[in-house]
């Protein structure tokens, strides 16, 4: 049940990240940078540690992309997650209709 555990851990992480302070309106598709103040308060910023440079005021904890389903993807998994989402979108947008069938078909079921 490691997949069950993984889903629970991700849900807990996502809920935890949604409780971090943020002074901007979070928009799906954007990457946000998580920091911790001396008071232990965690907050999201739109500025990366590189953009802060030497004046970075607080401990950097990680970068996360807010997905359209409001889940968070860690920075090092963004490419993989985006590829998965693109594949799902492609499959969903290219569904083909099954041919119309006017009578029951039990072929292959009755042997």
N, C-alpha and C positions, 0 to 999 in steps of 0.2 A: 504493500500500500504506500510505496514511496511517492507515487504520483498524487495520492490523496493528501499526504503530508505536505508536498510541495505547493499544492493549491491553497491549503490552509495557511502556510507560511507566507505566500504571496499576498493573500487577502489580509493577513495581519499587518504585513509591511505597508500595503496600500492604505489601510485605515490609519496606521500610525503616521504615514507621510501626509495624509490629508489633515492631520491635526497640527502640523508644523505651521508656524506663523508665516504670513506672506502679505506684503503690502501692495501687491499688484493682483489684478484679476488673472487667475490661472486659466490659460487657454489650451485646449487639447492640441497636440502637435508640437508644442514648444518644450525646450529643455530648461530645467530649473536646477539651481545649485543650492545644496543644503549646507548650512553652516550652524555652528553651535557657539552661542555667547558664553562668557565667563559664568553667567547665571545658570547655565545648562539649558536655557531656552534654545530650541532649534528653530531655524527660519529658512525660508526659500528666498533666493535672490535670482535676478536675471543676469547677474554678473558672475562670470567664471573666475576662479582664482587667478588665471592668466590676465584677465582684464583688470582685476584689482591690483595685480603686480605686488610690489613690496608693501603696499599699504593695505593689504588684505587684513581686515580687522578681527576676524574670528577664525576658529578652527573649521576647515573644510571637511565635510563628512561624505560628500558624494554628489553626483549629478544624475538626474532622472528625467525621462521624457514622460509627459502626461499624455496618455493615449486617449483616443476618442471615446473609449468605454470607461474613462476616468480611472483606469489602472495606471500604475507607474512602472516604467521599464528602466532598470539601472543602465547607466551610460554604456557600459561595456557589452550590453545585450541589445542595444537599439537596432543595429544592423540586422541581426538575426530575427528579432521580433517584427521589424518592418517587412522583412522578406516573407515571414509567415502570414502577416496580415494581407500583403499584396497577393499571395497565392490564394488565400481564402476569398478575397474580393474577386479575383479572376475566375475562380471556380463558380462562385455565386452568380457572376454576371454572364457566364456562358452556359447556363443550364439549358439542356435541350428537353423539349416536351416529349413524353412517351407517346407512341402512336396510339390512336384511339382504338379501344378494344370493346366490341359489343357483346362478347360472350366470355364466360370464365375460361381461364387457361390453366389447366393443371399439369401441363407438360413438365416432366421431370420430377413431379411430386408424388406420383402414384406408381411406384415400382417396388 
